[in-house]
Amino acid sequence: MALCPDVPDGGQDYPDKVLHEMHRNIRVWLQDGSDDLELPEYGSWPLNNIRLANALKPAKYDFHFSFGKGGHGPGQMESQLPQVLTWLWREYDPAKTDQIFEMEPSESAKPLFRVAIFNRSAE
């Protein structure tokens, strides 16, 4: 069941899908920022993307998570596009008819992502 009934299979549902559905042979590049959208109907986009990264990791997906301070828009992605394409297409060989995507050992050794609250004053 979708978490947001008006939007079946929306992005807010992907962490649960990754955790509960069969593994797919894909590479995933996630990019988000701490100033992304906070919407009543979908929740926090930054926190949902952190949830998705933390679902991809134990499921051993080949993924990269780029998280910064920006908001929702093309600016961050455009600035990273060369790096994104290089990462996604690494080891590409047109002669291959099949390839298994596996998590990089450097990512496997890292802990799950955690959140620090920085925009609230201690009162």
Chimera marker file (.cmm) of the C-alpha trace (Angstrom):
<marker_set name="trace">
<marker id="1" x="0.000" y="0.000" z="0.000" r="1" g="1" b="0" radius="0.5"/>
<marker id="2" x="1.294" y="3.448" z="-0.911" r="1" g="1" b="0" radius="0.5"/>
<marker id="3" x="2.057" y="5.781" z="1.985" r="1" g="1" b="0" radius="0.5"/>
<marker id="4" x="0.420" y="8.605" z="0.044" r="1" g="1" b="0" radius="0.5"/>
<marker id="5" x="-2.799" y="7.094" z="-1.398" r="1" g="1" b="0" radius="0.5"/>
<marker id="6" x="-3.227" y="9.869" z="-3.995" r="1" g="1" b="0" radius="0.5"/>
<marker id="7" x="0.206" y="9.091" z="-5.477" r="1" g="1" b="0" radius="0.5"/>
<marker id="8" x="0.570" y="5.347" z="-6.003" r="1" g="1" b="0" radius="0.5"/>
<marker id="9" x="4.184" y="4.186" z="-6.118" r="1" g="1" b="0" radius="0.5"/>
<marker id="10" x="5.583" y="7.608" z="-5.315" r="1" g="1" b="0" radius="0.5"/>
<marker id="11" x="9.173" y="8.214" z="-4.271" r="1" g="1" b="0" radius="0.5"/>
<marker id="12" x="8.130" y="8.187" z="-0.616" r="1" g="1" b="0" radius="0.5"/>
<marker id="13" x="7.449" y="4.452" z="-1.006" r="1" g="1" b="0" radius="0.5"/>
<marker id="14" x="10.836" y="3.420" z="-2.442" r="1" g="1" b="0" radius="0.5"/>
<marker id="15" x="12.636" y="2.685" z="0.860" r="1" g="1" b="0" radius="0.5"/>
<marker id="16" x="9.965" y="0.122" z="1.783" r="1" g="1" b="0" radius="0.5"/>
<marker id="17" x="10.010" y="-1.346" z="-1.724" r="1" g="1" b="0" radius="0.5"/>
<marker id="18" x="13.795" y="-1.774" z="-1.565" r="1" g="1" b="0" radius="0.5"/>
<marker id="19" x="13.497" y="-3.493" z="1.815" r="1" g="1" b="0" radius="0.5"/>
<marker id="20" x="10.616" y="-5.804" z="0.900" r="1" g="1" b="0" radius="0.5"/>
<marker id="21" x="10.827" y="-6.554" z="-2.823" r="1" g="1" b="0" radius="0.5"/>
<marker id="22" x="13.287" y="-8.697" z="-4.756" r="1" g="1" b="0" radius="0.5"/>
<marker id="23" x="16.719" y="-7.259" z="-5.493" r="1" g="1" b="0" radius="0.5"/>
<marker id="24" x="17.116" y="-5.654" z="-8.903" r="1" g="1" b="0" radius="0.5"/>
<marker id="25" x="20.343" y="-5.481" z="-10.885" r="1" g="1" b="0" radius="0.5"/>
<marker id="26" x="20.655" y="-1.686" z="-11.077" r="1" g="1" b="0" radius="0.5"/>
<marker id="27" x="23.011" y="1.119" z="-10.131" r="1" g="1" b="0" radius="0.5"/>
<marker id="28" x="21.551" y="4.052" z="-8.227" r="1" g="1" b="0" radius="0.5"/>
<marker id="29" x="22.895" y="7.595" z="-7.812" r="1" g="1" b="0" radius="0.5"/>
<marker id="30" x="20.962" y="9.591" z="-5.211" r="1" g="1" b="0" radius="0.5"/>
<marker id="31" x="21.415" y="13.323" z="-4.860" r="1" g="1" b="0" radius="0.5"/>
<marker id="32" x="19.672" y="15.575" z="-2.370" r="1" g="1" b="0" radius="0.5"/>
<marker id="33" x="20.253" y="18.457" z="0.000" r="1" g="1" b="0" radius="0.5"/>
<marker id="34" x="19.213" y="19.602" z="3.441" r="1" g="1" b="0" radius="0.5"/>
<marker id="35" x="17.164" y="22.467" z="1.959" r="1" g="1" b="0" radius="0.5"/>
<marker id="36" x="14.985" y="20.175" z="-0.168" r="1" g="1" b="0" radius="0.5"/>
<marker id="37" x="11.191" y="20.082" z="0.107" r="1" g="1" b="0" radius="0.5"/>
<marker id="38" x="9.194" y="19.471" z="3.279" r="1" g="1" b="0" radius="0.5"/>
<marker id="39" x="5.625" y="18.724" z="2.149" r="1" g="1" b="0" radius="0.5"/>
<marker id="40" x="2.652" y="17.678" z="4.287" r="1" g="1" b="0" radius="0.5"/>
<marker id="41" x="1.496" y="15.089" z="1.753" r="1" g="1" b="0" radius="0.5"/>
<marker id="42" x="4.921" y="13.487" z="1.135" r="1" g="1" b="0" radius="0.5"/>
<marker id="43" x="6.973" y="14.298" z="4.207" r="1" g="1" b="0" radius="0.5"/>
<marker id="44" x="10.600" y="15.338" z="4.216" r="1" g="1" b="0" radius="0.5"/>
<marker id="45" x="12.403" y="14.732" z="0.931" r="1" g="1" b="0" radius="0.5"/>
<marker id="46" x="15.854" y="14.906" z="2.572" r="1" g="1" b="0" radius="0.5"/>
<marker id="47" x="14.873" y="12.385" z="5.258" r="1" g="1" b="0" radius="0.5"/>
<marker id="48" x="13.164" y="10.108" z="2.725" r="1" g="1" b="0" radius="0.5"/>
<marker id="49" x="16.321" y="10.087" z="0.605" r="1" g="1" b="0" radius="0.5"/>
<marker id="50" x="18.398" y="9.209" z="3.667" r="1" g="1" b="0" radius="0.5"/>
<marker id="51" x="15.898" y="6.399" z="4.352" r="1" g="1" b="0" radius="0.5"/>
<marker id="52" x="16.315" y="5.214" z="0.762" r="1" g="1" b="0" radius="0.5"/>
<marker id="53" x="20.119" y="5.222" z="1.034" r="1" g="1" b="0" radius="0.5"/>
<marker id="54" x="19.848" y="3.277" z="4.294" r="1" g="1" b="0" radius="0.5"/>
<marker id="55" x="17.581" y="0.730" z="2.573" r="1" g="1" b="0" radius="0.5"/>
<marker id="56" x="19.881" y="0.349" z="-0.455" r="1" g="1" b="0" radius="0.5"/>
<marker id="57" x="22.962" y="-0.287" z="1.688" r="1" g="1" b="0" radius="0.5"/>
<marker id="58" x="21.901" y="-3.436" z="3.598" r="1" g="1" b="0" radius="0.5"/>
<marker id="59" x="20.275" y="-4.721" z="0.390" r="1" g="1" b="0" radius="0.5"/>
<marker id="60" x="23.768" y="-4.452" z="-1.164" r="1" g="1" b="0" radius="0.5"/>
<marker id="61" x="22.761" y="-2.251" z="-4.085" r="1" g="1" b="0" radius="0.5"/>
<marker id="62" x="25.476" y="-0.536" z="-6.098" r="1" g="1" b="0" radius="0.5"/>
<marker id="63" x="24.606" y="3.034" z="-5.078" r="1" g="1" b="0" radius="0.5"/>
<marker id="64" x="26.128" y="6.414" z="-4.359" r="1" g="1" b="0" radius="0.5"/>
<marker id="65" x="24.488" y="9.071" z="-2.174" r="1" g="1" b="0" radius="0.5"/>
<marker id="66" x="25.495" y="12.679" z="-2.669" r="1" g="1" b="0" radius="0.5"/>
<marker id="67" x="24.021" y="14.910" z="0.030" r="1" g="1" b="0" radius="0.5"/>
<marker id="68" x="24.673" y="18.630" z="0.399" r="1" g="1" b="0" radius="0.5"/>
<marker id="69" x="23.009" y="21.853" z="1.516" r="1" g="1" b="0" radius="0.5"/>
<marker id="70" x="21.022" y="22.680" z="-1.614" r="1" g="1" b="0" radius="0.5"/>
<marker id="71" x="17.359" y="22.480" z="-2.341" r="1" g="1" b="0" radius="0.5"/>
<marker id="72" x="15.197" y="20.901" z="-4.994" r="1" g="1" b="0" radius="0.5"/>
<marker id="73" x="16.222" y="21.821" z="-8.514" r="1" g="1" b="0" radius="0.5"/>
<marker id="74" x="18.582" y="21.153" z="-11.390" r="1" g="1" b="0" radius="0.5"/>
<marker id="75" x="21.529" y="23.180" z="-10.044" r="1" g="1" b="0" radius="0.5"/>
<marker id="76" x="23.088" y="20.469" z="-7.883" r="1" g="1" b="0" radius="0.5"/>
<marker id="77" x="22.572" y="17.714" z="-10.437" r="1" g="1" b="0" radius="0.5"/>
<marker id="78" x="23.957" y="19.795" z="-13.303" r="1" g="1" b="0" radius="0.5"/>
<marker id="79" x="27.105" y="20.514" z="-11.304" r="1" g="1" b="0" radius="0.5"/>
<marker id="80" x="27.587" y="16.774" z="-10.637" r="1" g="1" b="0" radius="0.5"/>
<marker id="81" x="26.546" y="15.399" z="-14.034" r="1" g="1" b="0" radius="0.5"/>
<marker id="82" x="30.064" y="14.490" z="-15.271" r="1" g="1" b="0" radius="0.5"/>
<marker id="83" x="30.787" y="12.653" z="-12.008" r="1" g="1" b="0" radius="0.5"/>
<marker id="84" x="27.372" y="10.944" z="-12.112" r="1" g="1" b="0" radius="0.5"/>
<marker id="85" x="27.812" y="9.679" z="-15.665" r="1" g="1" b="0" radius="0.5"/>
<marker id="86" x="31.377" y="8.503" z="-14.996" r="1" g="1" b="0" radius="0.5"/>
<marker id="87" x="30.230" y="6.601" z="-11.915" r="1" g="1" b="0" radius="0.5"/>
<marker id="88" x="27.123" y="5.068" z="-13.506" r="1" g="1" b="0" radius="0.5"/>
<marker id="89" x="28.919" y="3.931" z="-16.663" r="1" g="1" b="0" radius="0.5"/>
<marker id="90" x="32.140" y="2.691" z="-15.054" r="1" g="1" b="0" radius="0.5"/>
<marker id="91" x="33.310" y="-0.698" z="-16.287" r="1" g="1" b="0" radius="0.5"/>
<marker id="92" x="31.009" y="-0.414" z="-19.306" r="1" g="1" b="0" radius="0.5"/>
<marker id="93" x="31.955" y="-2.823" z="-22.059" r="1" g="1" b="0" radius="0.5"/>
<marker id="94" x="29.739" y="-2.894" z="-25.172" r="1" g="1" b="0" radius="0.5"/>
<marker id="95" x="30.954" y="-6.442" z="-25.862" r="1" g="1" b="0" radius="0.5"/>
<marker id="96" x="29.311" y="-7.712" z="-22.667" r="1" g="1" b="0" radius="0.5"/>
<marker id="97" x="25.771" y="-9.004" z="-22.880" r="1" g="1" b="0" radius="0.5"/>
<marker id="98" x="25.356" y="-9.248" z="-19.122" r="1" g="1" b="0" radius="0.5"/>
<marker id="99" x="26.767" y="-7.454" z="-16.104" r="1" g="1" b="0" radius="0.5"/>
<marker id="100" x="26.109" y="-7.844" z="-12.397" r="1" g="1" b="0" radius="0.5"/>
<marker id="101" x="26.161" y="-4.600" z="-10.428" r="1" g="1" b="0" radius="0.5"/>
<marker id="102" x="27.651" y="-5.044" z="-6.957" r="1" g="1" b="0" radius="0.5"/>
<marker id="103" x="28.228" y="-2.577" z="-4.157" r="1" g="1" b="0" radius="0.5"/>
<marker id="104" x="31.700" y="-1.093" z="-4.163" r="1" g="1" b="0" radius="0.5"/>
<marker id="105" x="33.875" y="-2.414" z="-1.300" r="1" g="1" b="0" radius="0.5"/>
<marker id="106" x="34.550" y="1.178" z="-0.174" r="1" g="1" b="0" radius="0.5"/>
<marker id="107" x="30.795" y="1.743" z="0.305" r="1" g="1" b="0" radius="0.5"/>
<marker id="108" x="30.302" y="-1.622" z="1.981" r="1" g="1" b="0" radius="0.5"/>
<marker id="109" x="32.780" y="-0.648" z="4.720" r="1" g="1" b="0" radius="0.5"/>
<marker id="110" x="30.970" y="2.617" z="5.565" r="1" g="1" b="0" radius="0.5"/>
<marker id="111" x="28.260" y="2.927" z="8.241" r="1" g="1" b="0" radius="0.5"/>
<marker id="112" x="24.628" y="3.835" z="7.553" r="1" g="1" b="0" radius="0.5"/>
<marker id="113" x="23.777" y="7.514" z="7.119" r="1" g="1" b="0" radius="0.5"/>
<marker id="114" x="22.790" y="9.470" z="10.240" r="1" g="1" b="0" radius="0.5"/>
<marker id="115" x="21.113" y="12.834" z="10.756" r="1" g="1" b="0" radius="0.5"/>
<marker id="116" x="22.287" y="15.755" z="12.879" r="1" g="1" b="0" radius="0.5"/>
<marker id="117" x="19.831" y="18.522" z="13.730" r="1" g="1" b="0" radius="0.5"/>
<marker id="118" x="21.463" y="21.885" z="13.072" r="1" g="1" b="0" radius="0.5"/>
<marker id="119" x="18.684" y="24.437" z="12.602" r="1" g="1" b="0" radius="0.5"/>
<marker id="120" x="17.225" y="24.437" z="16.128" r="1" g="1" b="0" radius="0.5"/>
<marker id="121" x="18.578" y="26.464" z="18.990" r="1" g="1" b="0" radius="0.5"/>
<marker id="122" x="19.074" y="24.873" z="22.384" r="1" g="1" b="0" radius="0.5"/>
<marker id="123" x="16.610" y="26.691" z="24.620" r="1" g="1" b="0" radius="0.5"/>
<link id1="1" id2="2" r="1" g="1" b="0" radius="0.2"/>
<link id1="2" id2="3" r="1" g="1" b="0" radius="0.2"/>
<link id1="3" id2="4" r="1" g="1" b="0" radius="0.2"/>
<link id1="4" id2="5" r="1" g="1" b="0" radius="0.2"/>
<link id1="5" id2="6" r="1" g="1" b="0" radius="0.2"/>
<link id1="6" id2="7" r="1" g="1" b="0" radius="0.2"/>
<link id1="7" id2="8" r="1" g="1" b="0" radius="0.2"/>
<link id1="8" id2="9" r="1" g="1" b="0" radius="0.2"/>
<link id1="9" id2="10" r="1" g="1" b="0" radius="0.2"/>
<link id1="10" id2="11" r="1" g="1" b="0" radius="0.2"/>
<link id1="11" id2="12" r="1" g="1" b="0" radius="0.2"/>
<link id1="12" id2="13" r="1" g="1" b="0" radius="0.2"/>
<link id1="13" id2="14" r="1" g="1" b="0" radius="0.2"/>
<link id1="14" id2="15" r="1" g="1" b="0" radius="0.2"/>
<link id1="15" id2="16" r="1" g="1" b="0" radius="0.2"/>
<link id1="16" id2="17" r="1" g="1" b="0" radius="0.2"/>
<link id1="17" id2="18" r="1" g="1" b="0" radius="0.2"/>
<link id1="18" id2="19" r="1" g="1" b="0" radius="0.2"/>
<link id1="19" id2="20" r="1" g="1" b="0" radius="0.2"/>
<link id1="20" id2="21" r="1" g="1" b="0" radius="0.2"/>
<link id1="21" id2="22" r="1" g="1" b="0" radius="0.2"/>
<link id1="22" id2="23" r="1" g="1" b="0" radius="0.2"/>
<link id1="23" id2="24" r="1" g="1" b="0" radius="0.2"/>
<link id1="24" id2="25" r="1" g="1" b="0" radius="0.2"/>
<link id1="25" id2="26" r="1" g="1" b="0" radius="0.2"/>
<link id1="26" id2="27" r="1" g="1" b="0" radius="0.2"/>
<link id1="27" id2="28" r="1" g="1" b="0" radius="0.2"/>
<link id1="28" id2="29" r="1" g="1" b="0" radius="0.2"/>
<link id1="29" id2="30" r="1" g="1" b="0" radius="0.2"/>
<link id1="30" id2="31" r="1" g="1" b="0" radius="0.2"/>
<link id1="31" id2="32" r="1" g="1" b="0" radius="0.2"/>
<link id1="32" id2="33" r="1" g="1" b="0" radius="0.2"/>
<link id1="33" id2="34" r="1" g="1" b="0" radius="0.2"/>
<link id1="34" id2="35" r="1" g="1" b="0" radius="0.2"/>
<link id1="35" id2="36" r="1" g="1" b="0" radius="0.2"/>
<link id1="36" id2="37" r="1" g="1" b="0" radius="0.2"/>
<link id1="37" id2="38" r="1" g="1" b="0" radius="0.2"/>
<link id1="38" id2="39" r="1" g="1" b="0" radius="0.2"/>
<link id1="39" id2="40" r="1" g="1" b="0" radius="0.2"/>
<link id1="40" id2="41" r="1" g="1" b="0" radius="0.2"/>
<link id1="41" id2="42" r="1" g="1" b="0" radius="0.2"/>
<link id1="42" id2="43" r="1" g="1" b="0" radius="0.2"/>
<link id1="43" id2="44" r="1" g="1" b="0" radius="0.2"/>
<link id1="44" id2="45" r="1" g="1" b="0" radius="0.2"/>
<link id1="45" id2="46" r="1" g="1" b="0" radius="0.2"/>
<link id1="46" id2="47" r="1" g="1" b="0" radius="0.2"/>
<link id1="47" id2="48" r="1" g="1" b="0" radius="0.2"/>
<link id1="48" id2="49" r="1" g="1" b="0" radius="0.2"/>
<link id1="49" id2="50" r="1" g="1" b="0" radius="0.2"/>
<link id1="50" id2="51" r="1" g="1" b="0" radius="0.2"/>
<link id1="51" id2="52" r="1" g="1" b="0" radius="0.2"/>
<link id1="52" id2="53" r="1" g="1" b="0" radius="0.2"/>
<link id1="53" id2="54" r="1" g="1" b="0" radius="0.2"/>
<link id1="54" id2="55" r="1" g="1" b="0" radius="0.2"/>
<link id1="55" id2="56" r="1" g="1" b="0" radius="0.2"/>
<link id1="56" id2="57" r="1" g="1" b="0" radius="0.2"/>
<link id1="57" id2="58" r="1" g="1" b="0" radius="0.2"/>
<link id1="58" id2="59" r="1" g="1" b="0" radius="0.2"/>
<link id1="59" id2="60" r="1" g="1" b="0" radius="0.2"/>
<link id1="60" id2="61" r="1" g="1" b="0" radius="0.2"/>
<link id1="61" id2="62" r="1" g="1" b="0" radius="0.2"/>
<link id1="62" id2="63" r="1" g="1" b="0" radius="0.2"/>
<link id1="63" id2="64" r="1" g="1" b="0" radius="0.2"/>
<link id1="64" id2="65" r="1" g="1" b="0" radius="0.2"/>
<link id1="65" id2="66" r="1" g="1" b="0" radius="0.2"/>
<link id1="66" id2="67" r="1" g="1" b="0" radius="0.2"/>
<link id1="67" id2="68" r="1" g="1" b="0" radius="0.2"/>
<link id1="68" id2="69" r="1" g="1" b="0" radius="0.2"/>
<link id1="69" id2="70" r="1" g="1" b="0" radius="0.2"/>
<link id1="70" id2="71" r="1" g="1" b="0" radius="0.2"/>
<link id1="71" id2="72" r="1" g="1" b="0" radius="0.2"/>
<link id1="72" id2="73" r="1" g="1" b="0" radius="0.2"/>
<link id1="73" id2="74" r="1" g="1" b="0" radius="0.2"/>
<link id1="74" id2="75" r="1" g="1" b="0" radius="0.2"/>
<link id1="75" id2="76" r="1" g="1" b="0" radius="0.2"/>
<link id1="76" id2="77" r="1" g="1" b="0" radius="0.2"/>
<link id1="77" id2="78" r="1" g="1" b="0" radius="0.2"/>
<link id1="78" id2="79" r="1" g="1" b="0" radius="0.2"/>
<link id1="79" id2="80" r="1" g="1" b="0" radius="0.2"/>
<link id1="80" id2="81" r="1" g="1" b="0" radius="0.2"/>
<link id1="81" id2="82" r="1" g="1" b="0" radius="0.2"/>
<link id1="82" id2="83" r="1" g="1" b="0" radius="0.2"/>
<link id1="83" id2="84" r="1" g="1" b="0" radius="0.2"/>
<link id1="84" id2="85" r="1" g="1" b="0" radius="0.2"/>
<link id1="85" id2="86" r="1" g="1" b="0" radius="0.2"/>
<link id1="86" id2="87" r="1" g="1" b="0" radius="0.2"/>
<link id1="87" id2="88" r="1" g="1" b="0" radius="0.2"/>
<link id1="88" id2="89" r="1" g="1" b="0" radius="0.2"/>
<link id1="89" id2="90" r="1" g="1" b="0" radius="0.2"/>
<link id1="90" id2="91" r="1" g="1" b="0" radius="0.2"/>
<link id1="91" id2="92" r="1" g="1" b="0" radius="0.2"/>
<link id1="92" id2="93" r="1" g="1" b="0" radius="0.2"/>
<link id1="93" id2="94" r="1" g="1" b="0" radius="0.2"/>
<link id1="94" id2="95" r="1" g="1" b="0" radius="0.2"/>
<link id1="95" id2="96" r="1" g="1" b="0" radius="0.2"/>
<link id1="96" id2="97" r="1" g="1" b="0" radius="0.2"/>
<link id1="97" id2="98" r="1" g="1" b="0" radius="0.2"/>
<link id1="98" id2="99" r="1" g="1" b="0" radius="0.2"/>
<link id1="99" id2="100" r="1" g="1" b="0" radius="0.2"/>
<link id1="100" id2="101" r="1" g="1" b="0" radius="0.2"/>
<link id1="101" id2="102" r="1" g="1" b="0" radius="0.2"/>
<link id1="102" id2="103" r="1" g="1" b="0" radius="0.2"/>
<link id1="103" id2="104" r="1" g="1" b="0" radius="0.2"/>
<link id1="104" id2="105" r="1" g="1" b="0" radius="0.2"/>
<link id1="105" id2="106" r="1" g="1" b="0" radius="0.2"/>
<link id1="106" id2="107" r="1" g="1" b="0" radius="0.2"/>
<link id1="107" id2="108" r="1" g="1" b="0" radius="0.2"/>
<link id1="108" id2="109" r="1" g="1" b="0" radius="0.2"/>
<link id1="109" id2="110" r="1" g="1" b="0" radius="0.2"/>
<link id1="110" id2="111" r="1" g="1" b="0" radius="0.2"/>
<link id1="111" id2="112" r="1" g="1" b="0" radius="0.2"/>
<link id1="112" id2="113" r="1" g="1" b="0" radius="0.2"/>
<link id1="113" id2="114" r="1" g="1" b="0" radius="0.2"/>
<link id1="114" id2="115" r="1" g="1" b="0" radius="0.2"/>
<link id1="115" id2="116" r="1" g="1" b="0" radius="0.2"/>
<link id1="116" id2="117" r="1" g="1" b="0" radius="0.2"/>
<link id1="117" id2="118" r="1" g="1" b="0" radius="0.2"/>
<link id1="118" id2="119" r="1" g="1" b="0" radius="0.2"/>
<link id1="119" id2="120" r="1" g="1" b="0" radius="0.2"/>
<link id1="120" id2="121" r="1" g="1" b="0" radius="0.2"/>
<link id1="121" id2="122" r="1" g="1" b="0" radius="0.2"/>
<link id1="122" id2="123" r="1" g="1" b="0" radius="0.2"/>
</marker_set>
